[in-house]
Structure formats: structure tokens, C-alpha cells
């Protein structure tokens, strides 16, 4: 089993002993607050596919991002907090890991890049391509619905006023294929 998927699965299994983390600051009207479900799947040549799923709560003020990851029963397993120049992962057991940014943090923890910084843009309705976006597709309302960026193929759909309610990300590497599916349930 790959190191990054093992890390995600360890976070998921910690749910049985999860303790509540301090609640995030209440949302302002300019904040992006989303909650929902995620599923990650990794397939490597000659091995059984590996998968993990759970829930998340995303609170982005623009200057601070707080991401809570929960097990399928809703217990908070870990919190990622991103401030300018610093990303901190706090597990339910109190263990803390720091890195200069969210992608570097997950690279350290999981041994695999996950596009947290990209998600800060991708969870919002995009009308203009961001730097590095390629193969951009739009819907009839002019919203960006598919593109490639930083090694990820991203498909966005089921839009509401805040952004897409379904994000499907995929990445093909030399020895494995990774897919991440985010469903926004609210608000």
C-alpha cells in the first residue's frame, strides 16, 4: 500500500479515538464555507485498488483556510489550518505537523501531493483560467467546468451560487492512478 494512502487510512482509523478540536471562527458573508464527503482511490499496477472515504468541512476566509477531516461517523480526525506562509495539521490526539504550505504539508504527511492550494480556487465558480490551467472547458454560462493544472485533471459540476458541488480530480503517475471525488452537501 502506498505511503500517502496509508497516511489517509491512518487518519480515517483514528476516528475511533477522535476528540473534538476547537471550533472554527463563525463565517462572514465573504467566506467560502463548504461541507460534504470525499473519496480517494489509488490504483497501482499489479495491486489491489486502495480507497478511503470520509467527510470534510472547509472554511476559507481568504487569509485563513481551516479544513476538518472527519470519519464516516462525523468525528473530527484532523484539522488543517493554512495561514500565509504556514500550514499546520493537528490530529485528534494533539500531534501537530507544520509545513510552509498546504501542499507541502500533505506531501510530508501522506508522501503524496494533494492539491489543497488548488482547491482554494477550484471550489469557487471560475470564469477566468488561473495561471497554469490548460485544456480549459466551459459550460453555456461561461463557467470553467474542466481543466488540467499541476498534474491534475479537474472536472467541476452541479454549481450553486458559491461554486461547484461536485469536483472530480484525477492524476496519472508512472506507477499509479489517483482519483479524488469531493461532494459538497452544504451550505
C-alpha positions, 0 to 999 in steps of 0.5 A: 500500500502506498505511503500517502494512502496509508497516511489517509487510512491512518487518519480515517482509523483514528476516528475511533479515538477522535476528540473534538478540536476547537471550533472554527471562527463563525463565517462572514458573508465573504467566506467560502464555507463548504461541507460534504464527503470525499473519496480517494482511490489509488490504483497501482499496477499489479495491486489491489485498488486502495480507497478511503472515504470520509467527510470534510468541512472547509472554511476559507476566509481568504487569509485563513483556510481551516479544513476538518477531516472527519470519519464516516461517523462525523468525528473530527480526525484532523484539522488543517489550518493554512495561514500565509506562509504556514500550514499546520495539521493537528490530529485528534490526539494533539500531534501537530505537523507544520509545513510552509504550505498546504501542499507541502504539508500533505506531501510530508504527511501522506508522501503524496501531493494533494492539491489543497492550494488548488482547491482554494480556487477550484471550489469557487465558480471560475470564469477566468483560467488561473495561471497554469490551467490548460485544456480549459472547458466551459459550460453555456454560462461561461463557467470553467467546468474542466481543466488540467493544472499541476498534474491534475485533471479537474472536472467541476459540476452541479454549481450553486451560487458559491461554486461547484458541488461536485469536483472530480480530480484525477492524476496519472503517475508512472506507477499509479492512478489517483482519483479524488471525488469531493461532494459538497452537501452544504451550505 
